Amino acid sequence: MLGSAESAEAAADLFEPVDAGQKIYRARPAAVARTPALPFVRAAQAVPAPDGPAAVEVDGDVPARMRRRGRLFSFAEIHLHKAAELAPPSILLNADADIVHVSERAARFLRPGGGEPTRELAALVLPPLQPALRAALFQARRSGRQAASGPVSYEGGDGIHAVDMQVLPFRDPHAEGELLLVEFQEPPPDTKGSADVAAAHAPLEDGALLRQLDEELRHARRQLQDTVEQTEVSSGEMRIQAEEMQTMIEELRRRRGARARPRGTAVGQPGTDGRQP
């Protein structure tokens, strides 16, 4: 089907009209076995291969070995795609710990809740993982080094699992500010069960988690106290400035009143020394 200003007359050997008025055409049987050469694609030619006399077909400037399934590709893309498949699930965060990108297999660790939409990872991750993730994020952002939550157990669709959340802070020249990479590393299948691994680390990790949360709470309280003190100092400075302004206003009023009063000594009135002026 073509537009009103288009026509298939240039390819009459490939298409036959079904409804010429409506610009509808049907492919001829002979056109199925071959494809017409497009005007913007140069014809294929044979060139010697770099490692031998055999010819390698190219389409324009792109080698035929780089054309598969109707699209261009590169071995770098294949490499990166395969590396992403083998890498653990991960989520990229910005400096505010908000999600900016999610890998394909990391979505199963997220569970959006009700209320206003948010991109904060600590609020979207599975509830059993939230306290440990908050502690790891706080430690990584404060120290600037990689931090781990340790194995944390959670219930999945087929039983109890364990996951270790690794938080790596870094900077990239193509992005502004600091970035955080959160990896969800699960024990390999040939190790002990996820529940046993999580249970073995539970006492130690719970104590470390409590210490991290307690330190985070103290840090937040210190920040709040500093904010209160700065507010009090600013209020005192503003009060002093207001008092100085009031003093200046009173002084200007006094001077204006003094200029408006008549002179105190008239002509012919004795001065303070008793002499006539």
N, C-alpha and C positions, 0 to 999 in steps of 0.2 A: 504494500500500500504506500503510495507516494503522495506528496503534497500537490496542491493545485498548480504550482509553478515548476513541477518536476516531471520527468518523462523517462521511460526505459527504452527509447528508440535507439540509443547508442549501444544497447545490449540486446538487440532484437533476436540474436541467435541464442540467447540464454533465457529470455522471458517472453511469454505470450500474453496478450491482454485478455483479461476476464471481463472487466468493465472499464473501457477506456475513459468514459466520462467521469467515473469515480476514481480513476488512477489505480485500479487494482489489477495486478499481474500475477501470473503463475509461472513457476520455473519449468522450463522445458526438460524433458527426460535426459537430454544430452548434457544439460548443465550441472547435473548432480555429480558427475564424475570429475569435473574440473572446476577450478575457481578462477575468475577473471583477474587479470593483473590490474592492481589499483594504480592510478596515475601518480600517487605520491610515494610509492614503494618501488625502489629500483629492482630490476630483474636479478634473480639469483645468478651468481657466477662462480666458477671454480677457481680456487687459488691454491698454491702448494701449501701443504701443512708445514709448520716450523720444523718438525722432527722427521720428515720423510717426504718422498715424492708423491704420496697419495694426496688427492684433492680434497679440500674441505669446502663444503658449500656454505656460502655466506649470503645474507640478505641485506644488501646495502653495506653498512659498516659494522653490523652485528653478526658475529659468527653463528652458524647454525646450531652449534652445541650449546649456545646460550639462549636458544629459543625452544621452549617446551610448552606444550599445551596452550599455544596461542598467546603467551606473555613472556616478557623479559624477566630474567632472574640472574642472580649472581651466587657464587659459592659462599660469599660472605653472608648473604641472607640465609642460605641453608644452614651455615654454621651457627649463626645466632639463633635461628629457630630451633635447631636441635638442642643447643645449650639451654634454651629456655624450657624445653620439655624435660630435660634431665635435672634442672636446678630445682631446689625446694620452692614451694609456694611463697610468694613475697608480695609486699605492699609498699609502695613508695609514699612517703609523707613529706610535707613541707615543714618549715621551721615551727609552725603552730601545731604540729602533729595532726594535720588534716590530710585526708587521703587525696592524692593527685593521680595515682595509677595503681591498678590491681592486676596481678597476673591471673592467668586463666584458672588455675587450680586453687587460688587463695580465697575465692568467693565463698567456699564452704565453711570458712571460719567466721563469716560475718552473718549477723542477724539483725537487720534494722528493727528498731523498736518504734513505739508510737510517739506521738507528739510532733514537734517541729523537726523538719529535716535537718540533718547534720552530717558533716564529713569527718568528724572526730573519730579516729579509729578506736580509741578506748571506749567509746560509747556504742560502737557498732559491732565490736567483736563479741564472740559468744560470752555470755555472763560468767561461766567458770574461769575464763581466761582474763577477765578485765583487771582484777587486782594485780596479778603478776605482770601483766603488760604495762600497767601504769607505773609500777615500780621500776621495770626495765627502762621505760622511756625516760623517767626522771633521772635515773642513774646515767644513762647515755648522754642526755642533754647537759647534765651538770659537769660530767667529767670529760666529755668530748671523745670518749673511747667506746668501743663496742661493749655492750652489756647483754646479759642473758637472763632469762626468767627461770631457767631450770625446768625440768620436766613437770608439766601441769596436766592433770587428768581432766578429761571431759567426756561426756556421753555422746556418742554418735549414733547413727542409724543402725549399726550392727554391733554395738557394744561399747565398752569403755576403751578410750584411746588416750595417748599421752603425746604432748607436743612441747618442744622447747623453742621459745620465741627469742630470736637473736635480733638485737637492735644495733645498727651500724650508722653512726652519724658521719656525713661526708659533705664535701662541696664539689660542685661541678661548674666549669667555666661557662656553660650554656644556661645556667639557672642562677637566679638571684637568691642569696641567703643560703642557709644550711638545709640539707636534706637528710632524711632518715629512711633507711631501708630496714624493714621488718621482715625477717625470714621465719617461716614456720617449719621447723625441722622435726620430723617424726622418726622414731626408732626404726631401723630396718626390720624386715619381717623375720630374719633369722635370729634375732635377739630375743630376750625374754618378752613376755606379754606386756602390752602397754600399761595395764593396770598394775602389774608387779613392779615395773620401772617407776611409775608414779608413786606407788606406796613406799618404795625404798627410799625415795628422796623427799617424801612428804614432811617429816619432822624438821629436817634441816632447812628445806625451802620455806616452810611456814615461818620459822624463826627469822630467816633472812628477810622474808617479805614483810613481817611485822616491823623489823628494824627499818627497812626502807620506807614504809608508810609513816612510821613515827618521825623519821628524819624529814620526810616531805612535809608533814604537818608542822614541825617546828620551823622549817624554812618558810612556809606560808605565813605562820604567825609572826616571824621576824619581818617579813615584807609588809605585813599589815601594820605592825608597830612602827616601822620606818615611815610608812605612808601617813600614819596618824601624827607622828612627830613633825614631819614636813608640813602637814596641813596646819598644825599649831604654830609653827614658826612663821609660815606665810600669813596666818591670821594676825599674829603679833606685829609683823612688819606693816601690814595694811592698816592696823589700828594706829601705829605710830605715824604713818604718813597722813592719816586722816586728822590726827591731832595737830600735826604741823600745818596742814592746810587750814584748819580752823584758826590757829594762831595768826597765820598770815592774813586771813580774811579780817579778823578783829583789828589787826594793826592797820590795814588799809582803811577800814572804817574810821578808826581814830584819827588818822591823818586827814582824811576827807573832812571830818567834822572840825578839825582844827583850822583848816583852810577856810571854812565857811563862816567862822566866828569873826566879829570885828576886832580890830586891834585894841588892846587893853589900855593904852596910854593916849589920851586926847591932847590936842594942841593947847598950851597954856596951863596944863595941870602939872604940879610940881613932880619932879622925878623922885627917885628913891633917895638921892643925896640931899634933898631939900632945895636944890637950886632950880631956878626957872629955866625952862628949855629955851 
